[in-house]
Amino acid sequence: MSAESHPTLPPVRLHSDAELARDALGAPLFARAVRLARWAGPETRVGVGGELAADQLPGAAAHLGLDAADENAAGCASQAWRVAVDTGLVDVTEPEEGADGSAEGGSGAAGGEEPYGTAAPGEDLALVTGGTPGDVLDLWRAALEAVLADAAVPDLEDLVDALEAGGGIDFDRLDWNPGREADALDAVLANLYLLTASGAGGTDRSIPLPVLAASMVAPEGMAEPTDAVLEQVSDAMMRLDGQFRQLEPIGLVEFRPVDEELMAQPDGRDGSDGADGSDGSDGSDGVDDGDVSRYGMVRLTPLGLYGIRARMLEAGVEAPAVGELAGKGADALLDAVASYPEHAAQAEIEQWMAGRDLPAAVTELLAAARGDDEGGPLRRLRCQQALALAGPQAEPAVRSVLDEAELGGLARVWLAEHGVADVPPPAPEMVFWLTVDTIAAQLAADGETEELPLLMETLTAHHTGFFDQVWRVEHPSTVRVLEAMGRLHPDRRRAKEARRAAFKARSRRP
């Protein structure tokens, strides 16, 4: 899994190892692999690749409780057996090769019958019930790797069509590169992880398949997709539909497949219309959530979130988890959460505050929030976010910074919100400095959002001659803030004043 696309990701909240291990044991494919590992014995016969002998597949399927009349029963049993072998839940002894390269050994090798090897429960099977949750998760991750390898292989029908006359696969005709396909699936899962981790609604949400497909093929910043891009999105959707069908039984995702009716429209369309999430009509209302879901919905399960994060960490991607900063200092906390989305920063701050001595924690946070560097405004914004969790015990520590230029403003905000009396009014210089610092923090956190003009108007509305004074503020972001206000302030006259102030601020800089 490449670390280049997303060098740093938002933090995710993981379930405990015990909860994740229970989820792993409950994943249908993993549970079947465990059951077949316990079923394996002296009479179990395997082929050269360790695969279960064909005449034993019905017995394996019956042991799993699969309906013998189901044409997929043997395939399900075969897949579960492969997972059991790949994870070490089963130990196999393959048929030995003779001097002429043919397999030999094992009863059945004589009389023209196909030779076979044997199988028995592996040592790792004991870890399922006798190991730690971490042991179970290691086994599940090995199973996941086996399933991912299968999911990267093209559809069997495509393979059959690509068979050459001599029995080999024409890879040029198939246009299949194993490494490329594995990398493509890794990229899909990385994007699914990113979309999940970045969601303000938390990780328990489904992603429409068209959104995920478009994130892989549509050029960044494309306002209106072309027909060629829509066709690529549609093709990617169908490929993802097949892959997620394979990944759901191992517990990686919850998946609602593409509605098959969309693939056979009455007017002969192939279902590609609407691949961008629309219904292909000219209606201005688009489609409702139910219609969008017909194009497929996918959600990383808590187990899947854990599994993809583990693979990313192995690839060198920085993929933080909520709670990892709990034992570190306030400086490390504020530096890290400065780049987090607000909801993720809130979760991390709550973990950090929990169990700490409140007055000492507040003092440490305030000290870490100081600094006239470019990262200072965002550190102070996150510090203010942390102080919102503090109760009356924090008042002495907050009062102690009232006279500081960098912290006096946020201290007054906190004290006012908590109804504290006898708070001295700020000097005009502090008001200007706090205004610049607040807008600079918002720009650093979210960029030029739709809400920012309203914030600018609110902060400047009650100060006569604001722009005649603010350009003198000794703050590293003064110029940047004034330039942003010149572009975004909803009052045209004020915006013009901001542009003049920005020019003055630039002129006084050495």
C-alpha positions as CSV (number, residue, x, y, z in Angstrom):
1,M,0.0,0.0,0.0
2,S,1.6,3.2,-1.2
3,A,2.5,5.8,1.3
4,E,2.9,8.5,-1.3
5,S,-0.7,9.4,-1.9
6,H,-1.7,10.2,1.7
7,P,1.5,10.9,3.8
8,T,-0.6,12.0,6.7
9,L,-4.2,11.0,7.5
10,P,-6.8,12.2,10.0
11,P,-6.9,10.1,13.2
12,V,-9.5,7.4,13.6
13,R,-11.2,6.0,16.7
14,L,-10.5,2.3,16.9
15,H,-12.4,-0.3,18.9
16,S,-10.5,-2.3,21.5
17,D,-8.5,-5.3,20.5
18,A,-11.0,-7.5,22.3
19,E,-13.9,-6.1,20.4
20,L,-12.0,-6.3,17.1
21,A,-11.0,-9.9,17.8
22,R,-14.7,-10.8,18.4
23,D,-15.5,-9.2,15.1
24,A,-12.8,-11.2,13.4
25,L,-14.1,-14.5,14.8
26,G,-17.5,-13.5,13.6
27,A,-16.5,-12.7,10.0
28,P,-18.2,-15.4,7.9
29,L,-15.2,-16.4,5.8
30,F,-12.8,-16.5,8.7
31,A,-15.3,-18.5,10.8
32,R,-15.6,-21.0,8.0
33,A,-11.8,-21.3,7.7
34,V,-11.6,-22.1,11.5
35,R,-14.4,-24.7,11.2
36,L,-12.6,-26.4,8.3
37,A,-9.3,-26.4,10.1
38,R,-11.0,-28.3,13.0
39,W,-12.6,-30.7,10.5
40,A,-9.3,-31.5,8.8
41,G,-7.9,-35.0,9.7
42,P,-6.1,-38.1,8.5
43,E,-8.7,-38.7,5.8
44,T,-8.4,-35.2,4.3
45,R,-6.8,-35.2,0.9
46,V,-5.2,-32.2,-0.8
47,G,-3.6,-31.6,-4.2
48,V,-0.3,-30.2,-5.2
49,G,-1.2,-26.6,-4.3
50,G,-2.7,-27.6,-1.0
51,E,-6.2,-27.3,-2.4
52,L,-8.9,-29.6,-1.1
53,A,-9.5,-32.7,-3.3
54,A,-12.6,-32.2,-5.5
55,D,-14.4,-35.2,-4.1
56,Q,-14.1,-33.8,-0.6
57,L,-15.6,-30.4,-1.3
58,P,-19.2,-31.6,-0.8
59,G,-18.3,-33.0,2.6
60,A,-16.5,-29.7,3.5
61,A,-19.6,-27.7,2.3
62,A,-21.9,-29.9,4.4
63,H,-19.7,-29.5,7.5
64,L,-20.1,-25.7,7.0
65,G,-23.9,-26.1,6.8
66,L,-24.0,-25.0,3.2
67,D,-26.9,-26.1,1.0
68,A,-25.7,-28.9,-1.3
69,A,-28.1,-27.7,-3.9
70,D,-26.5,-24.3,-4.0
71,E,-24.1,-24.1,-7.0
72,N,-21.8,-21.8,-5.0
73,A,-21.5,-24.1,-2.0
74,A,-18.4,-25.9,-3.3
75,G,-16.8,-22.6,-4.2
76,C,-17.4,-21.2,-0.7
77,A,-15.9,-24.3,0.9
78,S,-12.9,-24.1,-1.4
79,Q,-12.3,-20.5,-0.6
80,A,-12.6,-21.1,3.2
81,W,-10.1,-24.0,2.9
82,R,-7.6,-21.7,1.0
83,V,-7.9,-19.1,3.8
84,A,-7.3,-21.8,6.4
85,V,-4.2,-23.0,4.6
86,D,-2.8,-19.5,3.9
87,T,-3.3,-18.4,7.6
88,G,-1.6,-21.5,9.0
89,L,-4.8,-22.8,10.6
90,V,-4.3,-25.9,8.5
91,D,-0.9,-27.7,7.8
92,V,-0.8,-29.5,4.5
93,T,1.7,-32.1,3.2
94,E,1.6,-31.9,-0.6
95,P,2.1,-34.9,-2.8
96,E,5.9,-35.6,-3.3
97,E,7.4,-35.3,-6.7
98,G,9.0,-38.3,-8.3
99,A,12.2,-38.4,-10.3
100,D,10.3,-37.6,-13.5
101,G,8.6,-34.6,-11.9
102,S,5.3,-36.3,-11.4
103,A,3.6,-36.3,-8.0
104,E,3.7,-39.4,-6.0
105,G,3.0,-40.7,-2.5
106,G,-0.2,-41.0,-0.5
107,S,-2.9,-43.6,-1.0
108,G,-4.5,-43.0,-4.3
109,A,-1.2,-42.5,-6.2
110,A,-1.4,-46.0,-7.6
111,G,-3.8,-47.4,-10.2
112,G,-3.9,-44.2,-12.2
113,E,-5.6,-42.2,-9.5
114,E,-4.5,-38.7,-8.9
115,P,-1.9,-38.5,-6.1
116,Y,-2.7,-36.5,-3.1
117,G,-1.2,-35.1,0.1
118,T,-2.6,-34.8,3.6
119,A,-3.8,-32.1,5.9
120,A,-4.2,-31.6,9.7
121,P,-5.0,-28.8,12.0
122,G,-2.2,-26.3,12.3
123,E,-0.5,-25.1,15.5
124,D,-2.0,-21.7,15.0
125,L,-5.5,-23.1,15.3
126,A,-5.0,-23.2,19.1
127,L,-4.6,-19.4,19.1
128,V,-8.2,-19.0,18.0
129,T,-9.5,-19.9,21.5
130,G,-6.3,-19.9,23.6
131,G,-4.4,-16.9,22.2
132,T,-4.7,-13.2,23.0
133,P,-6.9,-10.8,21.0
134,G,-3.7,-9.7,19.2
135,D,-3.1,-13.3,18.1
136,V,-6.6,-13.6,16.7
137,L,-6.1,-10.3,14.8
138,D,-2.8,-11.4,13.4
139,L,-4.6,-14.5,12.0
140,W,-7.4,-12.4,10.6
141,R,-4.9,-10.0,8.9
142,A,-3.2,-13.0,7.2
143,A,-6.7,-14.1,6.0
144,L,-7.3,-10.6,4.8
145,E,-4.1,-10.6,2.7
146,A,-5.2,-13.9,1.1
147,V,-8.6,-12.4,0.2
148,L,-7.1,-9.2,-1.1
149,A,-4.9,-11.2,-3.4
150,D,-7.9,-13.0,-4.8
151,A,-9.9,-9.7,-5.2
152,A,-7.1,-8.3,-7.3
153,V,-7.5,-11.1,-9.9
154,P,-9.8,-10.4,-12.8
155,D,-13.1,-12.1,-13.2
156,L,-12.8,-15.8,-14.1
157,E,-14.8,-15.3,-17.3
158,D,-12.2,-12.7,-18.5
159,L,-9.4,-15.2,-17.7
160,V,-11.1,-17.9,-19.7
161,D,-11.6,-15.6,-22.7
162,A,-7.9,-14.8,-22.6
163,L,-6.7,-18.4,-22.7
164,E,-4.5,-19.0,-25.6
165,A,-4.9,-22.0,-27.9
166,G,-2.0,-23.7,-26.1
167,G,-3.7,-23.4,-22.7
168,G,-1.8,-20.4,-21.4
169,I,-3.2,-16.9,-20.5
170,D,-2.7,-14.1,-23.0
171,F,-1.8,-11.4,-20.5
172,D,-1.5,-8.8,-23.3
173,R,-5.1,-9.5,-24.4
174,L,-6.3,-9.6,-20.8
175,D,-4.4,-6.3,-20.1
176,W,-3.8,-7.6,-16.6
177,N,-0.7,-6.8,-14.6
178,P,-0.8,-8.5,-11.1
179,G,1.3,-5.8,-9.4
180,R,-0.7,-3.0,-11.0
181,E,-4.0,-4.6,-10.0
182,A,-2.9,-5.0,-6.4
183,D,-1.7,-1.4,-6.3
184,A,-5.0,-0.2,-7.7
185,L,-7.0,-2.1,-5.0
186,D,-4.6,-0.7,-2.4
187,A,-5.3,2.8,-3.7
188,V,-9.1,2.2,-3.6
189,L,-8.9,1.1,0.0
190,A,-6.7,4.0,0.9
191,N,-9.2,6.4,-0.6
192,L,-12.0,4.6,1.3
193,Y,-10.1,5.0,4.5
194,L,-9.4,8.7,3.8
195,L,-13.1,9.4,3.0
196,T,-14.1,7.5,6.2
197,A,-11.5,9.2,8.4
198,S,-12.3,12.7,7.1
199,G,-16.0,12.5,7.6
200,A,-17.4,14.8,10.2
201,G,-20.1,12.3,11.0
202,G,-17.4,9.8,12.3
203,T,-16.4,6.5,10.8
204,D,-19.8,4.8,10.9
205,R,-21.0,6.0,7.5
206,S,-21.4,4.6,4.1
207,I,-19.7,5.9,1.0
208,P,-21.6,5.8,-2.3
209,L,-19.8,3.7,-4.8
210,P,-19.9,6.4,-7.5
211,V,-18.1,8.8,-5.1
212,L,-15.4,6.2,-4.4
213,A,-15.0,5.4,-8.1
214,A,-14.9,9.1,-9.1
215,S,-12.2,9.7,-6.5
216,M,-10.0,7.2,-8.3
217,V,-10.5,8.3,-11.9
218,A,-11.9,11.8,-12.1
219,P,-9.2,14.6,-12.5
220,E,-8.9,16.7,-9.4
221,G,-10.9,20.0,-9.6
222,M,-13.0,18.9,-12.6
223,A,-16.3,20.8,-12.2
224,E,-18.3,18.9,-14.8
225,P,-17.2,15.4,-15.8
226,T,-16.9,14.6,-19.5
227,D,-18.6,11.6,-21.1
228,A,-15.2,9.8,-21.2
229,V,-14.7,10.4,-17.4
230,L,-18.3,9.2,-16.7
231,E,-17.6,6.0,-18.6
232,Q,-14.4,5.5,-16.7
233,V,-16.3,6.0,-13.4
234,S,-19.0,3.5,-14.5
235,D,-16.3,0.9,-15.4
236,A,-14.6,1.5,-12.1
237,M,-17.9,1.1,-10.2
238,M,-18.5,-2.3,-11.7
239,R,-14.9,-3.4,-10.9
240,L,-15.3,-2.2,-7.3
241,D,-18.7,-3.9,-7.1
242,G,-17.1,-7.3,-7.8
243,Q,-14.2,-6.6,-5.5
244,F,-16.3,-5.5,-2.5
245,R,-18.5,-8.6,-2.9
246,Q,-15.3,-10.6,-2.3
247,L,-14.1,-8.5,0.6
248,E,-17.4,-8.4,2.6
249,P,-17.2,-12.0,3.9
250,I,-13.9,-11.4,5.6
251,G,-15.4,-8.6,7.6
252,L,-13.6,-5.7,5.9
253,V,-16.6,-3.9,4.6
254,E,-20.4,-3.7,4.8
255,F,-21.5,-3.5,1.2
256,R,-24.7,-2.9,-0.7
257,P,-24.0,-4.1,-4.3
258,V,-25.1,-2.2,-7.5
259,D,-28.7,-2.9,-8.2
260,E,-28.7,-5.4,-11.1
261,E,-31.8,-3.7,-12.6
262,L,-29.6,-0.7,-13.4
263,M,-27.4,-2.9,-15.6
264,A,-30.4,-3.8,-17.8
265,Q,-32.4,-0.7,-18.4
266,P,-35.6,-1.0,-20.5
267,D,-34.3,1.5,-23.1
268,G,-31.1,-0.5,-23.6
269,R,-28.9,1.7,-21.5
270,D,-26.1,-0.1,-19.7
271,G,-26.6,1.8,-16.5
272,S,-23.7,4.1,-17.0
273,D,-26.0,7.2,-16.8
274,G,-26.0,8.3,-13.2
275,A,-22.6,6.8,-12.4
276,D,-21.7,10.2,-11.0
277,G,-24.5,9.9,-8.5
278,S,-27.2,11.5,-10.6
279,D,-30.1,9.8,-12.3
280,G,-29.2,10.8,-15.8
281,S,-32.2,13.1,-16.1
282,D,-32.5,16.8,-16.5
283,G,-34.4,17.3,-13.3
284,S,-32.9,19.9,-10.9
285,D,-33.7,17.9,-7.8
286,G,-31.3,15.0,-8.6
287,V,-32.0,11.8,-6.8
288,D,-32.8,11.0,-3.2
289,D,-30.6,8.8,-1.0
290,G,-32.5,5.7,-1.9
291,D,-31.8,6.2,-5.6
292,V,-28.1,6.9,-4.9
293,S,-27.8,3.7,-2.9
294,R,-28.9,1.7,-5.9
295,Y,-25.5,2.4,-7.4
296,G,-23.8,0.7,-4.5
297,M,-22.8,1.7,-0.9
298,V,-19.7,0.7,1.0
299,R,-18.7,1.2,4.6
300,L,-15.5,0.1,6.3
301,T,-16.4,-1.9,9.4
302,P,-14.5,-1.2,12.6
303,L,-12.5,-4.3,11.8
304,G,-11.9,-3.0,8.3
305,L,-10.7,0.3,9.6
306,Y,-8.3,-1.4,11.9
307,G,-7.1,-3.7,9.0
308,I,-6.5,-1.0,6.4
309,R,-4.8,1.2,9.0
310,A,-2.4,-1.7,10.0
311,R,-1.5,-2.1,6.3
312,M,-0.9,1.6,5.9
313,L,1.4,1.7,8.9
314,E,3.4,-1.2,7.5
315,A,3.7,0.8,4.3
316,G,5.1,3.9,6.1
317,V,1.9,6.0,6.0
318,E,1.3,8.1,9.1
319,A,-2.2,7.0,10.1
320,P,-2.8,8.2,13.7
321,A,-5.5,6.7,16.0
322,V,-7.4,8.7,18.6
323,G,-5.7,8.3,22.0
324,E,-2.2,7.9,20.9
325,L,-1.3,11.4,22.2
326,A,-2.8,10.9,25.7
327,G,0.5,10.2,27.3
328,K,2.4,13.1,25.6
329,G,2.8,16.7,26.5
330,A,0.5,19.6,25.6
331,D,3.0,20.9,23.0
332,A,2.9,17.6,21.1
333,L,-0.9,17.5,21.4
334,L,-1.5,21.0,20.0
335,D,1.1,20.6,17.2
336,A,-0.6,17.3,16.2
337,V,-4.2,18.3,16.4
338,A,-3.5,21.6,14.6
339,S,-3.8,19.7,11.3
340,Y,-6.8,17.5,12.3
341,P,-10.4,18.2,11.3
342,E,-12.3,19.8,14.2
343,H,-14.2,16.7,15.2
344,A,-11.0,14.6,15.2
345,A,-9.2,17.2,17.2
346,Q,-12.0,17.3,19.7
347,A,-11.9,13.5,20.2
348,E,-8.1,13.6,20.7
349,I,-8.3,16.5,23.1
350,E,-10.9,14.7,25.2
351,Q,-8.7,11.7,25.5
352,W,-5.7,13.9,26.5
353,M,-7.7,15.7,29.2
354,A,-9.3,12.6,30.7
355,G,-7.7,11.6,34.0
356,R,-5.3,14.6,34.2
357,D,-5.2,17.1,37.0
358,L,-7.3,19.9,35.4
359,P,-5.4,23.0,36.7
360,A,-2.0,21.5,35.7
361,A,-3.4,20.5,32.3
362,V,-4.7,24.0,31.6
363,T,-1.4,25.6,32.6
364,E,0.4,23.2,30.3
365,L,-2.0,23.9,27.4
366,L,-1.6,27.7,27.8
367,A,2.1,27.4,27.8
368,A,2.1,25.3,24.7
369,A,-0.2,27.8,22.9
370,R,2.3,30.6,23.1
371,G,4.4,31.5,20.1
372,D,4.6,34.1,17.3
373,D,5.4,31.5,14.6
374,E,2.9,30.8,11.7
375,G,1.5,27.8,13.5
376,G,0.7,29.8,16.6
377,P,-2.9,30.8,15.7
378,L,-4.0,27.3,15.0
379,R,-2.4,26.1,18.3
380,R,-4.3,28.7,20.2
381,L,-7.6,27.7,18.4
382,R,-7.1,24.1,19.5
383,C,-6.1,25.3,23.0
384,Q,-9.4,27.3,23.2
385,Q,-11.2,24.1,22.0
386,A,-9.5,22.2,24.9
387,L,-10.3,24.9,27.4
388,A,-14.0,24.6,26.6
389,L,-13.8,21.2,28.4
390,A,-12.5,22.8,31.5
391,G,-14.6,23.7,34.5
392,P,-14.3,26.3,37.3
393,Q,-11.0,24.7,38.5
394,A,-9.3,26.2,35.5
395,E,-10.1,29.8,36.4
396,P,-6.8,30.6,38.3
397,A,-4.6,29.3,35.4
398,V,-6.7,31.2,32.9
399,R,-6.6,34.5,34.9
400,S,-2.8,34.3,35.1
401,V,-2.5,35.0,31.4
402,L,-4.9,37.9,31.1
403,D,-2.1,40.4,30.6
404,E,-0.3,38.5,27.8
405,A,-0.8,39.7,24.3
406,E,-1.0,36.2,22.8
407,L,-3.3,34.6,25.4
408,G,-5.1,37.5,27.1
409,G,-7.8,37.5,24.4
410,L,-8.7,33.9,24.6
411,A,-8.5,34.0,28.4
412,R,-11.2,36.8,28.4
413,V,-13.4,34.8,26.0
414,W,-13.2,31.8,28.4
415,L,-13.9,33.8,31.5
416,A,-16.8,35.6,29.9
417,E,-18.3,32.3,28.7
418,H,-18.1,31.0,32.3
419,G,-19.7,34.1,33.8
420,V,-16.7,35.2,35.7
421,A,-16.9,38.7,37.2
422,D,-14.2,41.4,37.5
423,V,-12.6,40.7,34.2
424,P,-10.7,43.8,33.0
425,P,-11.6,44.9,29.4
426,P,-9.0,44.4,26.8
427,A,-6.9,47.2,25.4
428,P,-7.7,48.1,21.8
429,E,-4.3,46.7,20.7
430,M,-5.3,43.3,22.2
431,V,-8.6,43.4,20.3
432,F,-6.9,44.0,17.0
433,W,-4.3,41.3,17.7
434,L,-7.0,38.8,18.7
435,T,-9.0,39.5,15.6
436,V,-6.0,38.8,13.3
437,D,-5.1,35.7,15.3
438,T,-8.7,34.4,15.1
439,I,-9.0,34.8,11.4
440,A,-5.5,33.5,10.8
441,A,-6.5,30.3,12.7
442,Q,-9.6,29.8,10.7
443,L,-7.7,30.3,7.4
444,A,-5.2,27.7,8.6
445,A,-7.8,25.3,9.8
446,D,-10.4,25.4,7.0
447,G,-9.2,27.8,4.3
448,E,-11.6,30.4,2.8
449,T,-14.9,28.8,3.8
450,E,-18.4,30.3,3.3
451,E,-18.6,31.1,7.0
452,L,-15.5,33.2,7.1
453,P,-16.9,36.4,5.6
454,L,-19.6,36.4,8.3
455,L,-16.9,36.0,11.0
456,M,-14.9,38.9,9.4
457,E,-18.0,41.1,9.5
458,T,-18.8,40.2,13.1
459,L,-15.3,40.9,14.3
460,T,-15.0,44.3,12.6
461,A,-18.5,45.6,12.9
462,H,-18.1,47.2,16.4
463,H,-14.7,48.9,15.8
464,T,-14.7,52.3,14.2
465,G,-11.6,52.9,12.3
466,F,-10.6,49.2,12.5
467,F,-8.6,49.1,9.3
468,D,-6.9,52.4,10.2
469,Q,-5.3,50.6,13.1
470,V,-5.1,46.9,12.4
471,W,-2.3,47.1,9.8
472,R,0.1,48.1,12.6
473,V,-0.5,44.8,14.5
474,E,2.7,42.9,15.1
475,H,1.5,39.5,14.1
476,P,3.1,37.2,11.5
477,S,-0.3,36.7,9.7
478,T,-1.4,40.4,9.6
479,V,-0.8,40.8,5.8
480,R,-2.3,37.4,5.0
481,V,-5.4,38.2,7.0
482,L,-5.9,41.6,5.6
483,E,-5.5,40.3,2.0
484,A,-8.1,37.6,2.8
485,M,-10.5,40.3,4.2
486,G,-10.0,42.4,1.1
487,R,-11.2,39.4,-1.0
488,L,-13.9,38.1,1.3
489,H,-15.4,40.8,3.4
490,P,-19.1,41.1,2.5
491,D,-19.1,44.9,2.8
492,R,-17.5,46.3,-0.3
493,R,-16.4,49.5,1.4
494,R,-14.8,47.5,4.2
495,A,-13.2,45.1,1.7
496,K,-11.6,48.1,0.0
497,E,-10.3,49.4,3.3
498,A,-8.8,46.0,4.1
499,R,-6.9,46.0,0.8
500,R,-5.5,49.5,1.6
501,A,-4.5,48.2,5.1
502,A,-2.8,45.2,3.6
503,F,-0.7,47.4,1.3
504,K,0.3,49.5,4.4
505,A,1.2,46.4,6.3
506,R,3.3,45.0,3.5
507,S,5.1,48.4,3.1
508,R,6.2,48.5,6.7
509,R,7.7,45.0,6.6
510,P,11.5,45.0,6.1
